[in-house]
Amino acid sequence: MRMPGQQRTAGAFAVAHAFDIEAAKARLAASGGYEIIHQSTGLEIGVYVLVAPEPDHQQPHADDEIYVVLEGRGTLEVEGERVDLREGHAAFVPAGARHRFIGYEQLSVLVIFEKGRP
């Protein structure tokens, strides 16, 4: 049986498949981290959990990304500008931008990367 988010060995996905965001969030809840729950040619989706006092150590990424806040609240700092975010909010970060989350206690976000764009 294939687990949610796991690629088929033949390299092709079914037309639709489920992935368990809550399960990934639960696995990361105690110590934080990032877990990819879907990966395909043009897209990567992951769950990123930040737990204070551990700082966000992100580096600029090669791809555009969107953060969707699943739980908690915090501030996203992008190129020196700050955006306050809470559950239900989303933010776009362009490829190459310096960014990090600050001012959070526990923050869970869904991360969507556009992959393979020139």
Secondary structure as GFF3:
##gff-version 3
##sequence-region A 1 118
A	DSSP	alpha_helix	21	28	.	.	.	ID=ss1
A	DSSP	beta_strand	33	40	.	.	.	ID=ss2
A	DSSP	beta_strand	43	51	.	.	.	ID=ss3
A	DSSP	beta_strand	65	71	.	.	.	ID=ss4
A	DSSP	beta_strand	73	78	.	.	.	ID=ss5
A	DSSP	beta_strand	81	86	.	.	.	ID=ss6
A	DSSP	beta_strand	90	93	.	.	.	ID=ss7
A	DSSP	beta_strand	99	102	.	.	.	ID=ss8
A	DSSP	beta_strand	106	114	.	.	.	ID=ss9
###
